[in-house]
Amino acid sequence: MRDLLRATSGQRLSLPEYEADFYATVESVDGPILKTERMQTFREPGSPSWEAFAAGRWEEALRIAAEPNPELKRFFDRLATLSSGLHRIRVVALPLTAYLIWELNFLRFRAAAGELIRVLTTTTDVIAKHEHEHGTIPELMVVGSRAVYEVRYDETGTPLGADKFVDRAVVDGCRERAASLLAEAEPFDSFFSREVDGLRPPKMHL
């Protein structure tokens, strides 16, 4: 997918611009939203659960993550009315980073709210072949056939915004490749039960 993105230029959006543009585009979505997630560590300032995790308060991080999130549930319900849905393809390297132990626990509750999540490990032939042919999988949001957003991060993994692409060949190509990864990925529940359940991250101050 990275090769497709580098063949053209996108519209540079700040983080607030990206968030506003993404939700506006969702209102005219014409298919599934496909999210590819490849980096193994991020920073998520503003997320109370992540901030508790980063400060070493693991039980608090889990408690906050488990709290009902009506806004998130409304978003997934809205996608359902649009005949869409958010499909996350989470690429995971083993052993898990401390961040991923937190994130995969956090994603359990997003899955319960309606997010559709599958996992691919970096050791699979699927990932090796894709990245040999097309480069490292980028952090993307593919919104049906409407747009692709490549999310940008600084060197610490903190989000900065996104580059938006609307060229039809780029959007179609990214959607097809992301869909092929999704089809090969493992259901979230089975991966979580085998590789994550019961793990605790070491204390971290990020």
Accessible surface in RSA format (square Angstrom, percent):
REM  Atomic radii and reference values for relative SASA: ProtOr
REM  Chains: A
REM  Algorithm: Lee & Richards
REM  Probe-radius: 1.40
REM  Slices: 20
REM RES _ NUM      All-atoms   Total-Side   Main-Chain    Non-polar    All polar
REM                ABS   REL    ABS   REL    ABS   REL    ABS   REL    ABS   REL
RES MET A   1     0.26   0.1   0.00   0.0   0.26   0.6   0.00   0.0   0.26   0.3
RES ARG A   2    71.22  29.9  71.22  36.3   0.00   0.0  32.75  44.8  38.47  23.3
RES ASP A   3    62.22  43.6  46.70  46.5  15.51  36.7  38.35  90.3  23.87  23.8
RES LEU A   4    40.22  22.4  39.12  28.0   1.10   2.8  40.10  28.2   0.11   0.3
RES LEU A   5     1.23   0.7   0.00   0.0   1.23   3.1   0.00   0.0   1.23   3.3
RES ARG A   6   138.83  58.3 109.78  56.0  29.05  69.2  65.57  89.6  73.26  44.4
RES ALA A   7    88.19  81.1  45.39  70.1  42.79  97.3  57.47  80.9  30.71  81.4
RES THR A   8    55.19  39.3  30.81  31.2  24.37  58.1  21.99  29.5  33.20  50.2
RES SER A   9   101.49  85.8  77.89 104.0  23.60  54.4  47.36 100.8  54.13  75.8
RES GLY A  10    32.86  40.5   0.00   N/A  32.86  40.5   3.63  10.0  29.24  65.5
RES GLN A  11   103.95  58.1  94.77  69.3   9.18  21.9  40.35  85.9  63.61  48.2
RES ARG A  12   153.53  64.5 132.05  67.3  21.48  51.1  56.27  76.9  97.26  58.9
RES LEU A  13     9.19   5.1   8.90   6.4   0.29   0.7   9.19   6.5   0.00   0.0
RES SER A  14    48.59  41.1  41.17  54.9   7.42  17.1  40.27  85.8   8.32  11.7
RES LEU A  15    54.46  30.3  53.63  38.4   0.83   2.1  53.63  37.7   0.83   2.2
RES PRO A  16    95.67  69.7  88.00  80.2   7.67  27.9  90.91  75.1   4.76  29.6
RES GLU A  17    94.17  54.1  87.27  66.0   6.89  16.4  35.45  68.6  58.71  47.9
RES TYR A  18    23.92  11.2  23.92  13.6   0.00   0.0  14.07  10.6   9.85  12.1
RES GLU A  19    84.00  48.2  82.69  62.6   1.32   3.1  24.39  47.2  59.61  48.7
RES ALA A  20    66.97  61.6  51.92  80.1  15.05  34.2  61.67  86.9   5.30  14.0
RES ASP A  21    36.28  25.4  31.10  31.0   5.18  12.2   8.49  20.0  27.80  27.7
RES PHE A  22    12.66   6.3  12.66   7.8   0.00   0.0  12.66   7.7   0.00   0.0
RES TYR A  23   119.07  55.6 115.50  65.7   3.57   9.3  73.40  55.2  45.67  56.3
RES ALA A  24    68.67  63.1  49.28  76.1  19.39  44.1  57.80  81.4  10.87  28.8
RES THR A  25    17.47  12.4  11.82  12.0   5.65  13.5  11.42  15.3   6.04   9.1
RES VAL A  26     2.55   1.7   2.55   2.3   0.00   0.0   2.55   2.2   0.00   0.0
RES GLU A  27    91.00  52.2  73.28  55.4  17.73  42.2  44.93  86.9  46.08  37.6
RES SER A  28    59.57  50.3  49.26  65.7  10.31  23.7  45.26  96.4  14.31  20.0
RES VAL A  29    12.60   8.3   0.00   0.0  12.60  30.4   0.00   0.0  12.60  34.2
RES ASP A  30    75.61  53.0  37.24  37.1  38.38  90.7  33.41  78.6  42.20  42.1
RES GLY A  31    12.33  15.2   0.00   N/A  12.33  15.2  11.83  32.5   0.51   1.1
RES PRO A  32    63.33  46.2  63.01  57.4   0.33   1.2  63.01  52.0   0.33   2.0
RES ILE A  33     0.00   0.0   0.00   0.0   0.00   0.0   0.00   0.0   0.00   0.0
RES LEU A  34     7.02   3.9   7.02   5.0   0.00   0.0   7.02   4.9   0.00   0.0
RES LYS A  35    33.93  16.6  33.93  20.8   0.00   0.0   9.50   8.6  24.43  26.0
RES THR A  36     0.71   0.5   0.37   0.4   0.34   0.8   0.37   0.5   0.34   0.5
RES GLU A  37    10.37   6.0  10.37   7.8   0.00   0.0   1.37   2.7   9.00   7.3
RES ARG A  38    43.75  18.4  43.73  22.3   0.02   0.0   4.20   5.7  39.55  24.0
RES MET A  39    64.56  33.4  58.01  38.4   6.54  15.6  53.50  45.5  11.06  14.7
RES GLN A  40    33.67  18.8  28.83  21.1   4.84  11.5  28.79  61.3   4.87   3.7
RES THR A  41    59.14  42.1  52.28  53.0   6.86  16.3  40.54  54.5  18.59  28.1
RES PHE A  42     8.08   4.0   8.08   5.0   0.00   0.0   8.08   4.9   0.00   0.0
RES ARG A  43    66.85  28.1  66.55  33.9   0.31   0.7  14.53  19.9  52.32  31.7
RES GLU A  44    53.35  30.6  49.51  37.5   3.85   9.2  19.23  37.2  34.12  27.9
RES PRO A  45    71.39  52.0  47.26  43.1  24.14  87.7  47.72  39.4  23.67 147.1
RES GLY A  46    65.78  81.1   0.00   N/A  65.78  81.1  39.30 107.8  26.48  59.3
RES SER A  47    24.53  20.7  18.42  24.6   6.11  14.1  19.87  42.3   4.66   6.5
RES PRO A  48    83.65  61.0  78.62  71.7   5.02  18.3  81.36  67.2   2.29  14.2
RES SER A  49     1.60   1.4   1.36   1.8   0.24   0.6   1.36   2.9   0.24   0.3
RES TRP A  50     7.35   3.0   7.35   3.6   0.00   0.0   7.35   3.9   0.00   0.0
RES GLU A  51    77.17  44.3  72.44  54.8   4.73  11.3  24.59  47.6  52.58  42.9
RES ALA A  52     0.42   0.4   0.29   0.4   0.13   0.3   0.29   0.4   0.13   0.3
RES PHE A  53     4.31   2.2   1.65   1.0   2.66   6.9   2.00   1.2   2.30   6.6
RES ALA A  54     7.28   6.7   6.49  10.0   0.79   1.8   6.79   9.6   0.49   1.3
RES ALA A  55    37.86  34.8  24.07  37.1  13.79  31.4  26.59  37.4  11.27  29.9
RES GLY A  56    17.52  21.6   0.00   N/A  17.52  21.6   5.09  14.0  12.44  27.9
RES ARG A  57   117.24  49.2 110.11  56.1   7.12  17.0  58.48  79.9  58.76  35.6
RES TRP A  58    16.40   6.6  15.17   7.3   1.23   2.9  10.50   5.6   5.90   9.6
RES GLU A  59   107.21  61.6 101.97  77.1   5.24  12.5  69.89 135.2  37.32  30.5
RES GLU A  60    53.39  30.7  48.08  36.4   5.31  12.6  17.01  32.9  36.38  29.7
RES ALA A  61     0.13   0.1   0.00   0.0   0.13   0.3   0.01   0.0   0.11   0.3
RES LEU A  62    46.99  26.2  45.75  32.7   1.24   3.1  45.99  32.3   0.99   2.7
RES ARG A  63   136.12  57.2 127.13  64.8   8.99  21.4  75.16 102.7  60.96  36.9
RES ILE A  64    34.86  19.8  28.66  21.3   6.20  14.9  28.66  20.6   6.20  16.8
RES ALA A  65    10.65   9.8   0.84   1.3   9.81  22.3   2.70   3.8   7.95  21.1
RES ALA A  66    51.89  47.7  31.15  48.1  20.75  47.2  31.37  44.2  20.52  54.4
RES GLU A  67    86.90  49.9  74.95  56.7  11.94  28.4  31.77  61.4  55.13  45.0
RES PRO A  68   125.80  91.7  98.22  89.5  27.59 100.3 109.20  90.2  16.60 103.2
RES ASN A  69    80.40  55.4  68.02  65.7  12.38  29.8  18.20  43.8  62.20  60.1
RES PRO A  70    82.78  60.3  75.22  68.6   7.56  27.5  82.27  67.9   0.51   3.2
RES GLU A  71   126.67  72.7 124.35  94.1   2.32   5.5  37.66  72.8  89.01  72.7
RES LEU A  72    27.63  15.4  24.28  17.4   3.35   8.4  27.25  19.1   0.38   1.0
RES LYS A  73    92.83  45.3  92.83  57.0   0.00   0.0  65.33  58.8  27.51  29.3
RES ARG A  74   151.41  63.6 146.24  74.5   5.17  12.3  73.12  99.9  78.29  47.5
RES PHE A  75    34.65  17.3  29.02  18.0   5.63  14.7  34.17  20.7   0.48   1.4
RES PHE A  76    12.46   6.2   6.03   3.7   6.44  16.7   6.42   3.9   6.04  17.3
RES ASP A  77    65.31  45.7  62.89  62.6   2.41   5.7  25.72  60.5  39.58  39.5
RES ARG A  78   101.77  42.7  98.11  50.0   3.66   8.7  39.70  54.3  62.07  37.6
RES LEU A  79     0.74   0.4   0.74   0.5   0.00   0.0   0.74   0.5   0.00   0.0
RES ALA A  80    69.63  64.0  49.29  76.1  20.35  46.3  53.70  75.6  15.94  42.2
RES THR A  81    98.79  70.3  62.91  63.8  35.88  85.5  72.37  97.2  26.42  39.9
RES LEU A  82    40.64  22.6  25.66  18.4  14.98  37.7  30.87  21.7   9.77  26.3
RES SER A  83    99.62  84.2  71.85  95.9  27.78  64.0  46.03  98.0  53.59  75.1
RES SER A  84    23.09  19.5   0.00   0.0  23.09  53.2   3.49   7.4  19.60  27.5
RES GLY A  85     8.87  10.9   0.00   N/A   8.87  10.9   8.87  24.3   0.00   0.0
RES LEU A  86     6.09   3.4   5.90   4.2   0.19   0.5   5.90   4.1   0.19   0.5
RES HIS A  87    39.93  21.8  39.93  27.8   0.00   0.0  26.99  27.8  12.94  15.1
RES ARG A  88    16.13   6.8  16.13   8.2   0.00   0.0   0.00   0.0  16.13   9.8
RES ILE A  89     0.32   0.2   0.32   0.2   0.00   0.0   0.32   0.2   0.00   0.0
RES ARG A  90     0.00   0.0   0.00   0.0   0.00   0.0   0.00   0.0   0.00   0.0
RES VAL A  91     0.37   0.2   0.37   0.3   0.00   0.0   0.37   0.3   0.00   0.0
RES VAL A  92     0.00   0.0   0.00   0.0   0.00   0.0   0.00   0.0   0.00   0.0
RES ALA A  93    29.75  27.4  29.50  45.5   0.25   0.6  29.50  41.5   0.25   0.7
RES LEU A  94    78.75  43.9  49.20  35.2  29.56  74.3  49.67  34.9  29.08  78.3
RES PRO A  95   127.81  93.2 112.27 102.3  15.54  56.5 117.92  97.4   9.90  61.5
RES LEU A  96    23.97  13.3   3.09   2.2  20.88  52.5   3.09   2.2  20.88  56.2
RES THR A  97    45.68  32.5  37.54  38.1   8.14  19.4  45.68  61.4   0.00   0.0
RES ALA A  98    14.16  13.0   5.07   7.8   9.08  20.7   5.31   7.5   8.84  23.4
RES TYR A  99     2.87   1.3   1.68   1.0   1.19   3.1   1.16   0.9   1.71   2.1
RES LEU A 100     0.00   0.0   0.00   0.0   0.00   0.0   0.00   0.0   0.00   0.0
RES ILE A 101    13.45   7.7  13.45  10.0   0.00   0.0  13.45   9.7   0.00   0.0
RES TRP A 102     1.87   0.8   1.87   0.9   0.00   0.0   1.27   0.7   0.60   1.0
RES GLU A 103     5.52   3.2   5.52   4.2   0.00   0.0   3.08   6.0   2.44   2.0
RES LEU A 104     0.07   0.0   0.07   0.1   0.00   0.0   0.07   0.1   0.00   0.0
RES ASN A 105    11.04   7.6  11.04  10.7   0.00   0.0   0.22   0.5  10.82  10.5
RES PHE A 106    50.50  25.3  49.70  30.8   0.80   2.1  49.89  30.2   0.61   1.7
RES LEU A 107     1.72   1.0   1.72   1.2   0.00   0.0   1.72   1.2   0.00   0.0
RES ARG A 108    87.10  36.6  79.33  40.4   7.77  18.5  24.00  32.8  63.10  38.2
RES PHE A 109    61.69  30.9  55.51  34.4   6.18  16.1  56.10  34.0   5.59  16.0
RES ARG A 110    47.57  20.0  47.42  24.2   0.14   0.3   5.19   7.1  42.38  25.7
RES ALA A 111    33.82  31.1  19.13  29.5  14.69  33.4  19.46  27.4  14.36  38.0
RES ALA A 112    88.00  80.9  46.49  71.7  41.52  94.4  59.42  83.7  28.59  75.7
RES ALA A 113    18.55  17.1  10.76  16.6   7.80  17.7  15.41  21.7   3.15   8.3
RES GLY A 114    34.51  42.6   0.00   N/A  34.51  42.6  23.97  65.8  10.54  23.6
RES GLU A 115     4.44   2.6   0.00   0.0   4.44  10.6   0.00   0.0   4.44   3.6
RES LEU A 116    87.52  48.7  84.18  60.2   3.33   8.4  87.31  61.3   0.20   0.5
RES ILE A 117    12.64   7.2   0.17   0.1  12.47  30.0   0.17   0.1  12.47  33.8
RES ARG A 118    76.30  32.0  76.30  38.9   0.00   0.0  20.35  27.8  55.95  33.9
RES VAL A 119     2.50   1.6   0.31   0.3   2.19   5.3   0.31   0.3   2.19   5.9
RES LEU A 120     6.36   3.5   4.78   3.4   1.57   4.0   6.36   4.5   0.00   0.0
RES THR A 121    21.38  15.2  20.18  20.5   1.20   2.9  12.88  17.3   8.50  12.8
RES THR A 122    37.01  26.3  22.98  23.3  14.03  33.4  13.16  17.7  23.85  36.1
RES THR A 123   118.41  84.2  87.51  88.7  30.90  73.6  78.06 104.9  40.35  61.0
RES THR A 124    40.53  28.8  33.52  34.0   7.01  16.7  40.53  54.4   0.01   0.0
RES ASP A 125   124.58  87.3 117.54 117.0   7.04  16.6  37.93  89.3  86.65  86.4
RES VAL A 126    43.69  28.7  35.59  32.2   8.09  19.5  41.93  36.4   1.76   4.8
RES ILE A 127     2.64   1.5   2.64   2.0   0.00   0.0   2.64   1.9   0.00   0.0
RES ALA A 128    60.09  55.3  47.03  72.6  13.06  29.7  56.06  78.9   4.03  10.7
RES LYS A 129   130.94  63.9 124.05  76.1   6.89  16.4  98.04  88.2  32.90  35.0
RES HIS A 130    15.24   8.3  11.69   8.1   3.55   9.1   6.99   7.2   8.25   9.6
RES GLU A 131    36.03  20.7  25.69  19.4  10.34  24.6  12.12  23.4  23.92  19.5
RES HIS A 132   164.21  89.7 133.00  92.4  31.21  79.8  88.37  91.1  75.84  88.3
RES GLU A 133    90.81  52.1  58.08  43.9  32.73  77.9  28.41  55.0  62.40  50.9
RES HIS A 134    38.24  20.9  32.78  22.8   5.46  14.0  23.76  24.5  14.48  16.8
RES GLY A 135    28.69  35.4   0.00   N/A  28.69  35.4  25.24  69.3   3.46   7.7
RES THR A 136    68.36  48.6  63.88  64.8   4.49  10.7  29.98  40.3  38.38  58.0
RES ILE A 137     1.28   0.7   0.19   0.1   1.10   2.6   0.19   0.1   1.10   3.0
RES PRO A 138     0.90   0.7   0.37   0.3   0.53   1.9   0.90   0.7   0.00   0.0
RES GLU A 139    14.43   8.3  12.90   9.8   1.54   3.7   9.57  18.5   4.86   4.0
RES LEU A 140     0.95   0.5   0.00   0.0   0.95   2.4   0.00   0.0   0.95   2.5
RES MET A 141    11.95   6.2  11.95   7.9   0.00   0.0  11.42   9.7   0.53   0.7
RES VAL A 142     0.09   0.1   0.09   0.1   0.00   0.0   0.09   0.1   0.00   0.0
RES VAL A 143     0.00   0.0   0.00   0.0   0.00   0.0   0.00   0.0   0.00   0.0
RES GLY A 144     1.09   1.3   0.00   N/A   1.09   1.3   1.09   3.0   0.00   0.0
RES SER A 145    23.27  19.7  13.39  17.9   9.88  22.8   8.35  17.8  14.91  20.9
RES ARG A 146   107.96  45.3  95.49  48.7  12.46  29.7  19.83  27.1  88.12  53.4
RES ALA A 147     0.42   0.4   0.42   0.7   0.00   0.0   0.42   0.6   0.00   0.0
RES VAL A 148     0.00   0.0   0.00   0.0   0.00   0.0   0.00   0.0   0.00   0.0
RES TYR A 149     0.00   0.0   0.00   0.0   0.00   0.0   0.00   0.0   0.00   0.0
RES GLU A 150    14.66   8.4  14.66  11.1   0.00   0.0   3.82   7.4  10.83   8.8
RES VAL A 151    14.57   9.6   7.81   7.1   6.76  16.3   7.81   6.8   6.76  18.3
RES ARG A 152    49.27  20.7  45.03  23.0   4.24  10.1  28.06  38.4  21.21  12.9
RES TYR A 153    54.30  25.3  27.38  15.6  26.91  70.0  10.97   8.2  43.33  53.4
RES ASP A 154    43.67  30.6  32.02  31.9  11.65  27.5  16.21  38.2  27.46  27.4
RES GLU A 155   167.60  96.2 121.79  92.1  45.80 109.1  72.99 141.2  94.60  77.2
RES THR A 156    67.00  47.7  49.61  50.3  17.39  41.4  57.86  77.7   9.14  13.8
RES GLY A 157     2.72   3.4   0.00   N/A   2.72   3.4   1.59   4.4   1.13   2.5
RES THR A 158    24.93  17.7  24.93  25.3   0.00   0.0  24.36  32.7   0.57   0.9
RES PRO A 159    40.38  29.4  33.97  31.0   6.41  23.3  33.97  28.1   6.41  39.8
RES LEU A 160    82.75  46.1  70.21  50.2  12.54  31.5  72.76  51.1   9.99  26.9
RES GLY A 161     0.00   0.0   0.00   N/A   0.00   0.0   0.00   0.0   0.00   0.0
RES ALA A 162     0.00   0.0   0.00   0.0   0.00   0.0   0.00   0.0   0.00   0.0
RES ASP A 163    19.37  13.6  19.37  19.3   0.00   0.0   2.80   6.6  16.57  16.5
RES LYS A 164    36.89  18.0  32.93  20.2   3.96   9.4   3.35   3.0  33.54  35.7
RES PHE A 165     7.78   3.9   5.75   3.6   2.04   5.3   7.78   4.7   0.00   0.0
RES VAL A 166    96.91  63.8  78.80  71.3  18.11  43.6  78.80  68.5  18.11  49.1
RES ASP A 167    69.04  48.4  57.88  57.6  11.16  26.4  19.99  47.0  49.05  48.9
RES ARG A 168   149.90  62.9 144.06  73.4   5.85  13.9  57.50  78.6  92.40  56.0
RES ALA A 169    74.40  68.4  58.61  90.4  15.79  35.9  66.74  94.0   7.66  20.3
RES VAL A 170     8.49   5.6   8.40   7.6   0.08   0.2   8.49   7.4   0.00   0.0
RES VAL A 171     0.18   0.1   0.18   0.2   0.00   0.0   0.18   0.2   0.00   0.0
RES ASP A 172    34.42  24.1  34.42  34.3   0.00   0.0  10.87  25.6  23.55  23.5
RES GLY A 173    13.05  16.1   0.00   N/A  13.05  16.1  12.63  34.7   0.41   0.9
RES CYS A 174     0.00   0.0   0.00   0.0   0.00   0.0   0.00   0.0   0.00   0.0
RES ARG A 175    60.57  25.4  60.57  30.9   0.00   0.0  16.28  22.3  44.29  26.8
RES GLU A 176   112.04  64.3 101.72  77.0  10.32  24.6  42.00  81.2  70.05  57.2
RES ARG A 177    51.47  21.6  49.85  25.4   1.62   3.9  19.23  26.3  32.24  19.5
RES ALA A 178     0.00   0.0   0.00   0.0   0.00   0.0   0.00   0.0   0.00   0.0
RES ALA A 179    44.03  40.5  39.42  60.8   4.61  10.5  39.72  55.9   4.32  11.4
RES SER A 180    62.36  52.7  52.35  69.9  10.00  23.0  48.05 102.3  14.31  20.0
RES LEU A 181     2.64   1.5   2.64   1.9   0.00   0.0   2.64   1.9   0.00   0.0
RES LEU A 182    28.95  16.1  28.61  20.5   0.34   0.9  28.61  20.1   0.34   0.9
RES ALA A 183    81.95  75.4  46.07  71.1  35.88  81.6  57.93  81.6  24.02  63.6
RES GLU A 184   109.12  62.6  85.14  64.4  23.97  57.1  13.93  26.9  95.19  77.7
RES ALA A 185     3.49   3.2   0.00   0.0   3.49   7.9   0.08   0.1   3.41   9.0
RES GLU A 186    46.45  26.7  40.70  30.8   5.75  13.7  29.39  56.8  17.06  13.9
RES PRO A 187    67.06  48.9  66.15  60.3   0.91   3.3  67.06  55.4   0.00   0.0
RES PHE A 188     8.57   4.3   6.44   4.0   2.14   5.6   6.44   3.9   2.14   6.1
RES ASP A 189   103.23  72.3  99.88  99.4   3.35   7.9  33.48  78.8  69.75  69.6
RES SER A 190    51.71  43.7  41.40  55.3  10.31  23.8  46.80  99.7   4.91   6.9
RES PHE A 191     0.08   0.0   0.08   0.1   0.00   0.0   0.08   0.0   0.00   0.0
RES PHE A 192    13.37   6.7  13.36   8.3   0.01   0.0  13.37   8.1   0.00   0.0
RES SER A 193    81.54  68.9  60.71  81.0  20.83  48.0  31.63  67.4  49.91  69.9
RES ARG A 194   139.91  58.7 104.84  53.4  35.06  83.5  73.28 100.1  66.63  40.4
RES GLU A 195    52.10  29.9  40.94  31.0  11.16  26.6   4.43   8.6  47.67  38.9
RES VAL A 196     1.31   0.9   0.07   0.1   1.24   3.0   0.13   0.1   1.17   3.2
RES ASP A 197    98.60  69.1  73.44  73.1  25.16  59.5   7.05  16.6  91.55  91.3
RES GLY A 198    72.87  89.9   0.00   N/A  72.87  89.9  41.96 115.2  30.91  69.2
RES LEU A 199    78.56  43.7  72.05  51.5   6.50  16.3  73.60  51.7   4.96  13.3
RES ARG A 200   143.78  60.4 120.79  61.6  22.99  54.7  53.83  73.6  89.95  54.5
RES PRO A 201    18.32  13.3   3.82   3.5  14.50  52.7   3.86   3.2  14.45  89.8
RES PRO A 202    93.64  68.2  78.51  71.6  15.13  55.0  91.28  75.4   2.36  14.7
RES LYS A 203   164.11  80.1 134.50  82.5  29.61  70.5  79.64  71.7  84.48  90.0
RES MET A 204    51.81  26.8  47.03  31.1   4.78  11.4  50.87  43.2   0.95   1.3
RES HIS A 205   147.60  80.7 113.11  78.6  34.49  88.2  85.09  87.7  62.51  72.7
RES LEU A 206    80.13  44.6  28.98  20.7  51.14 128.6  52.04  36.6  28.08  75.6
END  Absolute sums over single chains surface
CHAIN  1 A     9940.3       8007.7       1932.6       5689.2       4251.1
END  Absolute sums over all chains
TOTAL          9940.3       8007.7       1932.6       5689.2       4251.1
